[in-house]
Amino acid sequence: MKILALETSCDETSAAIIKADRGQLEIMSNIISSQIDIHKKYGGVVPEIAARHHIKNVLPVVMETLTKANIKPQNIDLLAVVSGPGLVTSLVVGLETAKGLSLAWHKPLLAVNHMYAHIAANFLDANLSFPAVCLVVSGGHTEIVVLDSYYKYTKIGQTVDDAVGEAFDKVAKLLDLGYPGGPAISHLAEEYANSNKMYKKINLPRPMLKSNDFNFSFSGLKTAVLYTAQKVRHIDNGFRSAMAYEFQEAVVEVLVSKTIKAAKKYQVKTIIMAGGVAANKRLRAELKLQAEKLGLKFTVPEFKLCTDNAAMAGIAAYYLSTKKKVPMDNYKRATANPNWELI
């Protein structure tokens, strides 16, 4: 079985070919056209600009991924496309392209939830033990999901305001670190951790750390960074490094604490992590450490599969298609849903 997947939910135009052979999955190609350099000067993604570049890039990216995988359209068995959540103008480009290919090539089309696709990046090796708890951390979402199988899952917690990736970007902007904020803060925090820490330690709150639920809040943490910065006469590199370190430590402590609490309550066998912020080295290391202390398996996708890419959508489509056959006219029911939530 060969699946061609498309991903255009934000500012990455991506296409991938996934090959499934007796349950073993292989990424034959995974092409990503990034728009980071385009949006840097705006300090964030501009939806209209992102959509225009998707229109320009999507078909060349599809052709490139077919060429790299040495696959012809007639050999494709299933088309998959991320149809939400995300920026509606970006989602529409990928969805309408996939619909057009479905009609032209006479191939069934399956719409995939963007957050489930992030989770499914962990399914590549098909070696999970259930039940499992997943920490989903991205630019637009922060959620904890309990999985009873590859198909059955329940969201038990989410952010009540800012997503963690959004908080990273906003704090980076406050510190004049540029966009995207996650890598910049992570780099400075690592520098501070490995230095003699000459700058005085900064103390930030850990919002909702001790709440009885599995929800998160990062708006107050972002505001604490702002108020602390306003008290400093001159924001130099020493302050930026110390603040980046403390902010990241606060975020990691809250995320890991809540995930471990969920793992204990639901008596899971595996802890997994997904989403763009899952590429954060400090978060990966700490969650792995705490999972192993409980004797639990821990898995997280390789770095290139954490950020938006089409391979994760293809992996998700494979598992969904084995659960239920995709009808040939399924493209008629596929719609872009920018608010498509995991249940």
C-alpha positions, 0 to 999 in steps of 0.5 A: 500500500502506498499513500501520498499525503499533503500537509499545508495547515500553516506555513509548511508545504509538504508532501510525502509517500508512505509505503505500508508492507504487512504493517511495516511502514516506510517513509519513501519521501518527505518533502518540506518547503518552509516559509520561515524566512518569508515570515521572519520579518513579520514576527509570525505567520501571515495567513494570506501570504502563507496561502499564496506561497502554498498555491505556488509550491504545492504541485512542485512539492507533490511532483518532487516527492513522487520523483524522489520515491520513484512512484507514478500516480497510478501506483498510489493507493490512497491520498491523505490530506491534513484538513484541520485544525490550522489556518483556513486559507492554508488548509484549503490549498492542500485540501482542494489540491488533494481533491483535484488529484483524487478526481484526476487519478481516481484514488480515494481521499482521506482527510486527517486531523492535524493533531492526530497526525502529530501523534501518529508520527510516533506510530512509525515503528508500530511498537507501542504498548497501550494504554499510552498518554501523549503530551501534544505540544505545538504552536497552536495546541497544548494537550494531554491525550490518553490512547487506548489503541492506535485509533481510540483516544480521549483528550483529558487536558488542554491549555486554557489560553496560550499554547506553549509554542505560542508562548515561546514565540511571544517571549522571544519577541519580548526579548528581541530574539526573533522568530521562531522563538522556540529554537532561539530560547532553547539555544540561549537556555542551553548556553546559560545552563552550561555557563557559570551563570554570572547573571542573577537567577530569575524566578518565574511562576509555574501556572496551574502546576498543582491544579487537580486537572490536566489543563495548562495556562501559559498566558500568566507566565508570559506576562511574568516575563514582561513585568520582570523585563520592565523592571530591568534598566538594560536588557543585555545578553546576560538577562536574555540568557537567564530569562530564557533558561528560567522560562524554559525550566518553568514550561518544562516543569509544568508540562512534565509534571502534568504528563506524569500525573496523567500517566499515574492516574491512567496506569499507562504503559507508554508515554509519548510526545508529539508536536513542534515543541517536542523537538525541544531538547530539554523537554525531551530529556526531562520527560524521558527521565521521568518516564524511565523512573516509573519504568515506562516506555518513552517515545518521541519522533525524530526531530524532523517528524516533530514539526509540520510534515506530510509523513505524519499525515500519511502514517495517520492515514494508514492506521485510519484506513485499516480501521475502515475502508475509504470510499472512492467518493470520500472527497465529497465529504472532505472539508477544511475545518480550522477548529477541528478538535481532538475528542 
